Amino acid sequence: MNMPQLTKNQALVFDVLSKSEAPLSAYTILDKLRDQGFRAPLQVYRALDKLLEAGIVHRLESINSFVACAHRQEACCGHGHGIVAFAICNSCGHVTEFHDHELDHRLSDWGKRQHFKPEKTTIEIRGLCEACA
C-alpha cells in the first residue's frame, strides 16, 4: 500500500513539512502556505490532524511543532513502527527520529503487568547533537 490519499490542503502541509530541515509550528506552516490560499490556522490544524492520524506526521510536544515521519513507508503500509522517539538539539533545533524495539518490548511488558493500555507513546530526548556538543 502507498501513502494514503491526501486532500489538497493535507498534501500542501505535508509537502512543507517534508521539505523542512527543522520542525515547524502550525503558524509557520500557515505563513509558508499563504500564497496557496491558506488564510486561517484552522486550515492547517485540520490537515495536521489527518496527517497525524495517518501516521505520516509527528507532533513534538515539548516544542509544539511538527515533523514529517522519517519512516513513513512503514507507517503508511500498516506495519506501524512502535514507539516513536526523538532526539531534539536544544542549540540548533535538529531533530532525529528513531525507534528502539527493545524499549518497545519493555514498555509493552510494563503495560501488561500494570493492566495499562497505552494509546500513544512519544519519547522526546532534549540535549545537544554531535555538531553542537
Backbone as a printed PyTorch tensor [residue, N CA C, xyz], in Angstrom:
tensor([[[ 0.8470, -1.1720,  0.0000],
         [ 0.0000,  0.0000,  0.0000],
         [ 0.8960,  1.2400,  0.0000]],

        [[ 0.4830,  2.2590, -0.7160],
         [ 1.2270,  3.5080, -0.7700],
         [ 0.6840,  4.4880,  0.2610]],

        [[ 1.2130,  5.6960,  0.2070],
         [ 0.7680,  6.7340,  1.1200],
         [-0.7350,  6.9550,  0.9470]],

        [[-1.4400,  7.2660,  2.0560],
         [-2.8870,  7.4830,  1.9580],
         [-3.2140,  8.6420,  1.0210]],

        [[-4.4070,  8.6030,  0.4350],
         [-4.8720,  9.6810, -0.4340],
         [-5.0440, 10.9420,  0.4110]],

        [[-4.4080, 12.0180, -0.0010],
         [-4.4560, 13.2660,  0.7530],
         [-5.2870, 14.3010,  0.0130]],

        [[-5.9790, 15.1380,  0.7860],
         [-6.6690, 16.2760,  0.1900],
         [-5.6140, 17.2890, -0.2580]],

        [[-6.0440, 18.3000, -0.9880],
         [-5.1140, 19.3350, -1.4530],
         [-4.4060, 19.9960, -0.2590]],

        [[-5.1750, 20.3890,  0.7630],
         [-4.5750, 21.0520,  1.9200],
         [-3.6240, 20.1230,  2.6740]],

        [[-4.0230, 18.8690,  2.8410],
         [-3.1520, 17.9080,  3.5230],
         [-1.8470, 17.7270,  2.7480]],

        [[-1.9480, 17.6190,  1.4250],
         [-0.7570, 17.4500,  0.5920],
         [ 0.1610, 18.6650,  0.6870]],

        [[-0.4180, 19.8660,  0.7120],
         [ 0.3920, 21.0820,  0.8250],
         [ 1.1150, 21.1480,  2.1690]],

        [[ 0.3980, 20.8420,  3.2460],
         [ 1.0070, 20.8570,  4.5800],
         [ 2.0930, 19.7930,  4.6600]],

        [[ 1.7960, 18.6020,  4.1630],
         [ 2.7850, 17.5230,  4.1990],
         [ 4.0320, 17.8990,  3.3990]],

        [[ 3.8400, 18.5200,  2.2460],
         [ 4.9670, 18.9240,  1.3980],
         [ 5.8660, 19.9250,  2.1260]],

        [[ 5.2670, 20.8910,  2.8070],
         [ 6.0480, 21.8780,  3.5650],
         [ 6.8680, 21.1800,  4.6520]],

        [[ 6.2370, 20.2590,  5.3730],
         [ 6.9510, 19.5490,  6.4410],
         [ 8.0420, 18.6470,  5.8750]],

        [[ 7.7630, 17.9870,  4.7630],
         [ 8.7340, 17.0730,  4.1590],
         [ 9.9870, 17.7990,  3.6870]],

        [[ 9.8160, 19.0220,  3.2360],
         [10.9460, 19.7920,  2.7080],
         [11.6880, 20.5810,  3.7860]],

        [[11.1250, 20.6340,  4.9670],
         [11.7250, 21.4420,  6.0280],
         [12.9140, 20.7270,  6.6700]],

        [[13.9200, 21.4930,  6.9890],
         [15.1060, 20.9740,  7.6740],
         [14.8940, 20.8940,  9.1770]],

        [[13.8350, 21.5430,  9.6710],
         [13.5950, 21.6180, 11.1110],
         [12.0970, 21.4730, 11.3760]],

        [[11.7250, 21.1770, 12.6070],
         [10.3000, 21.1170, 12.9600],
         [ 9.6450, 22.4780, 12.7420]],

        [[ 8.3550, 22.4510, 12.4120],
         [ 7.6260, 23.6880, 12.1500],
         [ 6.3860, 23.7730, 13.0340]],

        [[ 6.0960, 24.9750, 13.5000],
         [ 4.8430, 25.2020, 14.2270],
         [ 3.7190, 25.3400, 13.2010]],

        [[ 2.5030, 25.2100, 13.6580],
         [ 1.3450, 25.3600, 12.7660],
         [ 1.3220, 26.7670, 12.1550]],

        [[ 1.7140, 27.7640, 12.9220],
         [ 1.6940, 29.1370, 12.4040],
         [ 2.7900, 29.3680, 11.3650]],

        [[ 3.9230, 28.7050, 11.5080],
         [ 4.9700, 28.7930, 10.4880],
         [ 4.4970, 28.1200,  9.2050]],

        [[ 3.8220, 26.9770,  9.3480],
         [ 3.2620, 26.2970,  8.1750],
         [ 2.2520, 27.2180,  7.4910]],

        [[ 1.3950, 27.8610,  8.2740],
         [ 0.4040, 28.7970,  7.7230],
         [ 1.1020, 29.9070,  6.9290]],

        [[ 2.1520, 30.4840,  7.4960],
         [ 2.8860, 31.5470,  6.8010],
         [ 3.4530, 31.0650,  5.4720]],

        [[ 3.9670, 29.8390,  5.4500],
         [ 4.5560, 29.2870,  4.2260],
         [ 3.5010, 28.9590,  3.1680]],

        [[ 2.2490, 28.8080,  3.5930],
         [ 1.1910, 28.4070,  2.6510],
         [ 0.2040, 29.5210,  2.3160]],

        [[ 0.4760, 30.7290,  2.7380],
         [-0.4400, 31.8370,  2.4450],
         [-0.6190, 32.0400,  0.9390]],

        [[ 0.4540, 31.8780,  0.1670],
         [ 0.3630, 32.0520, -1.2850],
         [-0.4770, 30.9560, -1.9450]],

        [[-0.6900, 29.8350, -1.2510],
         [-1.5200, 28.7460, -1.7780],
         [-2.9640, 28.8610, -1.2930]],

        [[-3.3230, 29.9800, -0.6800],
         [-4.6970, 30.2120, -0.2930],
         [-5.0260, 29.9250,  1.1640]],

        [[-4.0440, 29.5390,  1.9520],
         [-4.3050, 29.3170,  3.3810],
         [-4.4720, 30.6710,  4.0600]],

        [[-5.5640, 30.8180,  4.8020],
         [-5.8340, 32.0910,  5.4660],
         [-5.9850, 31.9500,  6.9780]],

        [[-6.3320, 30.7500,  7.4520],
         [-6.6450, 30.5910,  8.8750],
         [-5.9030, 29.3980,  9.4650]],

        [[-5.5100, 29.5290, 10.7320],
         [-4.8340, 28.4150, 11.3970],
         [-5.6500, 27.1200, 11.3650]],

        [[-6.9690, 27.2310, 11.3810],
         [-7.8170, 26.0450, 11.3810],
         [-7.5760, 25.1720, 10.1520]],

        [[-7.2730, 25.7950,  9.0090],
         [-6.9710, 25.0190,  7.8010],
         [-5.7440, 24.1430,  8.0310]],

        [[-4.7300, 24.6900,  8.6840],
         [-3.5050, 23.9380,  8.9530],
         [-3.7750, 22.8550,  9.9880]],

        [[-4.4690, 23.2080, 11.0630],
         [-4.7330, 22.2350, 12.1230],
         [-5.5760, 21.0620, 11.6390]],

        [[-6.5470, 21.3170, 10.7800],
         [-7.3560, 20.2130, 10.2350],
         [-6.4890, 19.2690,  9.4140]],

        [[-5.6300, 19.8350,  8.5780],
         [-4.7360, 18.9980,  7.7600],
         [-3.7740, 18.2220,  8.6580]],

        [[-3.2150, 18.9000,  9.6560],
         [-2.2760, 18.2280, 10.5650],
         [-2.9520, 17.0860, 11.3210]],

        [[-4.1870, 17.2870, 11.7570],
         [-4.9120, 16.2270, 12.4670],
         [-4.9980, 14.9620, 11.6220]],

        [[-5.3300, 15.1150, 10.3510],
         [-5.4480, 13.9510,  9.4640],
         [-4.0910, 13.3270,  9.1750]],

        [[-3.0610, 14.1500,  9.0220],
         [-1.7170, 13.6270,  8.7720],
         [-1.1840, 12.8860, 10.0010]],

        [[-1.4800, 13.3970, 11.1820],
         [-1.1090, 12.7160, 12.4260],
         [-1.8380, 11.3720, 12.5260]],

        [[-3.1210, 11.3910, 12.2160],
         [-3.9390, 10.1780, 12.2540],
         [-3.4040,  9.1190, 11.2950]],

        [[-2.9100,  9.5480, 10.1390],
         [-2.3580,  8.6280,  9.1420],
         [-0.9690,  8.1340,  9.5270]],

        [[-0.3560,  8.7740, 10.5220],
         [ 0.9680,  8.3510, 10.9710],
         [ 2.1150,  8.8220, 10.1080]],

        [[ 1.8800,  9.8370,  9.2800],
         [ 2.9520, 10.3120,  8.4050],
         [ 3.5400, 11.6390,  8.8720]],

        [[ 2.9860, 12.1530,  9.9650],
         [ 3.4910, 13.3660, 10.6070],
         [ 3.4840, 13.1110, 12.1090]],

        [[ 4.4460, 13.7020, 12.8180],
         [ 4.5110, 13.5890, 14.2720],
         [ 4.4810, 14.9720, 14.8950]],

        [[ 3.8790, 15.0380, 16.0800],
         [ 3.8860, 16.2860, 16.8560],
         [ 4.9420, 16.1560, 17.9340]],

        [[ 5.8100, 17.1510, 18.0140],
         [ 6.8020, 17.2210, 19.0800],
         [ 6.1950, 18.0610, 20.1880]],

        [[ 5.7490, 17.3780, 21.2230],
         [ 5.0020, 18.0170, 22.3040],
         [ 5.8080, 19.1180, 23.0010]],

        [[ 7.0740, 18.8380, 23.2810],
         [ 7.8650, 19.7660, 24.0950],
         [ 8.1500, 21.0950, 23.3980]],

        [[ 8.1020, 21.1040, 22.0700],
         [ 8.3660, 22.3520, 21.3490],
         [ 7.1660, 22.7670, 20.4880]],

        [[ 6.0330, 22.0790, 20.6680],
         [ 4.7850, 22.4030, 19.9780],
         [ 5.0060, 22.6140, 18.4840]],

        [[ 5.6500, 21.6180, 17.8590],
         [ 5.9580, 21.6760, 16.4390],
         [ 5.6920, 20.3230, 15.7990]],

        [[ 5.8200, 20.3000, 14.4800],
         [ 5.5050, 19.0970, 13.7210],
         [ 6.6500, 18.7430, 12.7830]],

        [[ 6.8050, 17.4380, 12.5210],
         [ 7.8000, 16.9420, 11.5750],
         [ 7.1690, 15.8400, 10.7340]],

        [[ 7.6490, 15.6960,  9.5120],
         [ 7.2280, 14.5660,  8.6820],
         [ 7.8890, 13.3130,  9.2380]],

        [[ 7.1760, 12.2100,  9.2010],
         [ 7.7010, 10.9500,  9.7180],
         [ 8.8950, 10.5070,  8.8750]],

        [[ 9.9700, 10.1390,  9.5390],
         [11.1650,  9.6640,  8.8460],
         [10.9800,  8.2400,  8.3450]],

        [[ 9.9680,  7.5390,  8.8430],
         [ 9.7260,  6.1490,  8.4750],
         [ 8.3180,  5.9890,  7.9180]],

        [[ 7.9020,  6.9180,  7.0520],
         [ 6.5050,  6.9090,  6.6170],
         [ 6.1550,  5.6860,  5.7820]],

        [[ 7.0940,  5.0650,  5.1200],
         [ 6.7620,  3.8510,  4.3610],
         [ 6.2290,  2.7800,  5.3050]],

        [[ 6.8630,  2.6240,  6.4650],
         [ 6.4110,  1.6420,  7.4480],
         [ 5.0520,  2.0390,  7.9990]],

        [[ 4.8690,  3.3070,  8.3050],
         [ 3.6210,  3.7700,  8.9180],
         [ 2.4510,  3.6300,  7.9580]],

        [[ 2.6380,  4.0460,  6.7150],
         [ 1.5030,  4.0400,  5.8020],
         [ 1.2190,  2.6580,  5.2500]],

        [[ 2.1190,  1.7480,  5.4220],
         [ 1.8670,  0.3890,  4.9450],
         [ 1.1820, -0.4530,  6.0040]],

        [[ 0.8020,  0.1580,  7.1170],
         [ 0.0430, -0.5410,  8.1250],
         [ 0.8850, -1.3360,  9.1050]],

        [[ 2.1950, -1.3010,  8.9670],
         [ 3.0520, -2.0710,  9.8680],
         [ 3.2690, -1.3570, 11.1870]],

        [[ 3.1890, -0.0410, 11.1620],
         [ 3.4720,  0.7270, 12.3750],
         [ 4.9360,  0.5630, 12.7210]],

        [[ 5.4360,  1.4330, 13.5430],
         [ 6.8330,  1.2860, 13.9210],
         [ 7.0130,  1.4360, 15.4100]],

        [[ 6.0010,  1.0680, 16.1530],
         [ 6.1210,  1.0650, 17.6020],
         [ 6.2570,  2.4530, 18.1620]],

        [[ 7.0010,  2.5300, 19.2360],
         [ 7.1890,  3.7970, 19.9310],
         [ 8.0820,  4.7110, 19.1020]],

        [[ 7.6430,  5.9390, 18.9840],
         [ 8.4160,  6.9280, 18.2510],
         [ 9.2290,  7.7250, 19.2620]],

        [[10.5090,  7.8680, 18.9880],
         [11.3850,  8.6340, 19.8690],
         [12.1090,  9.6930, 19.0460]],

        [[12.3620, 10.8260, 19.6960],
         [13.0280, 11.9300, 19.0180],
         [14.1460, 12.4640, 19.8870]],

        [[15.2910, 12.7250, 19.2750],
         [16.3800, 13.4390, 19.9190],
         [16.3270, 14.8630, 19.3630]],

        [[16.1430, 15.8480, 20.2500],
         [15.9690, 17.2430, 19.8420],
         [17.1340, 18.0590, 20.3900]],

        [[17.8870, 18.7120, 19.4970],
         [19.0140, 19.5240, 19.9310],
         [18.5130, 20.8640, 20.4540]],

        [[18.8940, 21.1860, 21.6800],
         [18.5000, 22.4530, 22.2970],
         [19.2030, 23.6550, 21.6750]],

        [[20.3060, 23.4050, 20.9740],
         [21.0750, 24.5050, 20.4060],
         [20.6440, 24.8310, 18.9690]],

        [[20.7170, 23.8440, 18.0710],
         [20.4120, 24.1130, 16.6620],
         [19.0040, 23.7030, 16.2550]],

        [[18.3170, 22.9400, 17.0930],
         [16.9510, 22.5340, 16.7980],
         [16.8250, 21.2980, 15.9320]],

        [[17.9470, 20.6910, 15.5550],
         [17.8950, 19.4870, 14.7230],
         [17.1550, 18.3720, 15.4550]],

        [[16.3330, 17.6280, 14.7130],
         [15.5550, 16.5320, 15.2870],
         [15.9060, 15.2400, 14.5610]],

        [[16.1890, 14.2020, 15.3320],
         [16.4190, 12.8760, 14.7850],
         [15.3420, 11.9460, 15.3120]],

        [[14.6260, 11.2840, 14.4090],
         [13.6070, 10.3100, 14.7880],
         [14.2600,  8.9340, 14.8300]],

        [[13.9460,  8.1770, 15.8680],
         [14.4850,  6.8150, 15.9380],
         [13.5200,  5.8880, 16.6600]],

        [[13.7860,  4.5960, 16.5060],
         [12.9550,  3.5560, 17.0980],
         [13.8650,  2.5410, 17.7670]],

        [[13.4600,  2.0780, 18.9210],
         [14.2230,  1.0860, 19.6670],
         [13.2680, -0.0400, 20.0380]],

        [[13.4100, -1.1830, 19.3670],
         [12.4830, -2.2940, 19.5880],
         [12.5880, -2.8610, 21.0020]],

        [[13.7650, -2.8050, 21.5910],
         [13.9150, -3.2800, 22.9730],
         [13.0830, -2.4080, 23.9250]],

        [[13.1200, -1.1140, 23.7000],
         [12.3110, -0.2000, 24.5050],
         [10.8170, -0.4670, 24.2740]],

        [[10.4320, -0.7180, 23.0140],
         [ 9.0420, -1.0920, 22.7100],
         [ 8.6010, -2.2620, 23.5770]],

        [[ 9.4370, -3.3020, 23.6040],
         [ 9.0980, -4.5180, 24.3500],
         [ 9.0280, -4.2540, 25.8510]],

        [[ 9.9770, -3.4920, 26.3650],
         [ 9.9700, -3.1950, 27.8070],
         [ 8.7150, -2.4340, 28.2210]],

        [[ 8.3530, -1.4190, 27.4450],
         [ 7.1620, -0.6380, 27.7820],
         [ 5.8890, -1.4500, 27.5850]],

        [[ 5.8670, -2.2900, 26.5810],
         [ 4.7130, -3.1590, 26.3670],
         [ 4.5500, -4.1310, 27.5310]],

        [[ 5.6630, -4.7200, 27.9760],
         [ 5.6270, -5.6340, 29.1260],
         [ 5.1560, -4.9030, 30.3810]],

        [[ 5.6520, -3.6940, 30.5880],
         [ 5.2240, -2.9100, 31.7460],
         [ 3.7190, -2.6740, 31.6930]],

        [[ 3.2120, -2.2810, 30.5160],
         [ 1.7790, -2.0330, 30.3620],
         [ 0.9500, -3.2660, 30.6950]],

        [[ 1.4170, -4.4120, 30.2470],
         [ 0.6950, -5.6560, 30.5440],
         [ 0.6830, -5.9390, 32.0440]],

        [[ 1.8210, -5.7570, 32.6910],
         [ 1.9040, -6.0080, 34.1320],
         [ 1.0160, -5.0440, 34.9230]],

        [[ 0.9050, -3.8160, 34.4400],
         [ 0.1190, -2.7990, 35.1380],
         [-1.3380, -2.7730, 34.6730]],

        [[-1.6830, -3.6310, 33.7140],
         [-3.0230, -3.6260, 33.1170],
         [-3.3560, -2.2480, 32.5660]],

        [[-2.3550, -1.6640, 31.9060],
         [-2.4860, -0.3330, 31.3230],
         [-2.3670, -0.4780, 29.8060]],

        [[-3.2990,  0.1000, 29.0800],
         [-3.2910,  0.0010, 27.6290],
         [-2.9650,  1.3690, 27.0310]],

        [[-1.7050,  1.5920, 26.6740],
         [-1.3350,  2.8980, 26.1190],
         [-1.9750,  3.1250, 24.7490]],

        [[-2.3420,  4.3650, 24.5080],
         [-2.9000,  4.7360, 23.2150],
         [-1.8650,  5.4240, 22.3400]],

        [[-0.9430,  6.1080, 22.9750],
         [ 0.0950,  6.8270, 22.2200],
         [ 1.3000,  6.9980, 23.1280]],

        [[ 2.4680,  6.7120, 22.6050],
         [ 3.6980,  6.9360, 23.3530],
         [ 4.6930,  7.6380, 22.4470]],

        [[ 5.1620,  8.7640, 22.8820],
         [ 6.1940,  9.5030, 22.1690],
         [ 7.2560,  9.8910, 23.1830]],

        [[ 8.4940,  9.6170, 22.8520],
         [ 9.6020,  9.9500, 23.7470],
         [10.4120, 11.0670, 23.0990]],

        [[10.6660, 12.1020, 23.8710],
         [11.4770, 13.2220, 23.3920],
         [12.6740, 13.3830, 24.3210]],

        [[13.8420, 13.3100, 23.7370],
         [15.0810, 13.4740, 24.4920],
         [15.6860, 14.8080, 24.0760]],

        [[15.8640, 15.7010, 25.0430],
         [16.4230, 17.0240, 24.7650],
         [17.8840, 17.0410, 25.1730]],

        [[18.7120, 17.6810, 24.3700],
         [20.1370, 17.7760, 24.6620],
         [20.8630, 18.4510, 23.5330]],

        [[22.1100, 18.0890, 23.3410],
         [22.9320, 18.6700, 22.2850],
         [23.3320, 17.5980, 21.2740]],

        [[23.1550, 17.9090, 19.9970],
         [23.5570, 16.9770, 18.9340],
         [25.0960, 16.9500, 18.8730]],

        [[25.6070, 16.0340, 18.0890],
         [27.0590, 15.8700, 17.9650],
         [27.7370, 17.1640, 17.4880]],

        [[27.1040, 17.8480, 16.5240],
         [27.7010, 19.0710, 15.9840],
         [27.7470, 20.1980, 17.0150]],

        [[26.7410, 20.2770, 17.8890],
         [26.6710, 21.3640, 18.8740],
         [27.4030, 21.0270, 20.1750]],

        [[27.6040, 19.7400, 20.4360],
         [28.2690, 19.3390, 21.6750],
         [29.7350, 19.6940, 21.5890]]])
